[in-house]
Amino acid sequence: MVAPLEIHEENLIDVEEQLRFLIHAVQAAKISYLLPLLKGSFSSWIWNSLGILPGSIFPSVRCGLEMAILNAIAASEARRPDPIEDAMVIQEVRKKVGHQINLCADANRKRTYEETVLFGSSVMNCGLQYIEEPIQDEEDIIKFYEEIGLPVTLVATIENIQENSLEMLAMFTHSGVVAVVFDSFCAVVLDTVSFCAVVVV
């Protein structure tokens, strides 16, 4: 989503023109999955890959461009078939950022119970704040927490509840479920969870 910022000299027409141009420029560019590791040098990539002076892009467009590219990279590269490989990524991120940043993982309900337990036991020393949507079958969420001890948060699980929502929600009343998110704007925090960097696994 790109919206002109009132604090900058942007207007909707200019932003739309810039977006139309960038769509074509980005389609022709090579986007490496290593781009997020450029230590903040999206500007270098914009200049070297797109041939555009980074300062000439409106701030709202720049923000939208960076978010779209990072989302595309995460969607295509983040999920590994082996939960041990995902755990190795978390371990490497922890080594790089140290313990001054809280880390969380978002599993997007992609793993079986066995895979999730393997992943969870492999990241126990990483100090994850929580794992979001850790497992395919919601019936196994509490069992996972009780076996591994890694707190969980729920989003899609709750959004998928169509009938008897309060009864279903009661099923997740447990000390291992630290937050329940009902939509992208509202979360019920069941325990103290501070801001953290989320790693999609």
Secondary structure, DSSP 8 states (H G I E B T S, - for coil): -----TTSS--HHHHHHHHHHHHHHHHTS---TTGGGSTTTHHHHIIIII---GGGS-HHHHHHHHHHHHHHHHHHHS--SSHHHHHHHHHHHHHHHTTSS-EEEE-TT-S-HHHHHHHHHHSGGGTEEEEES--S-GGGHHHHHHHH---EEESHHHHT--SSHHHHHHTT-STTEEEEEEETTEEEESS-----EEEE-
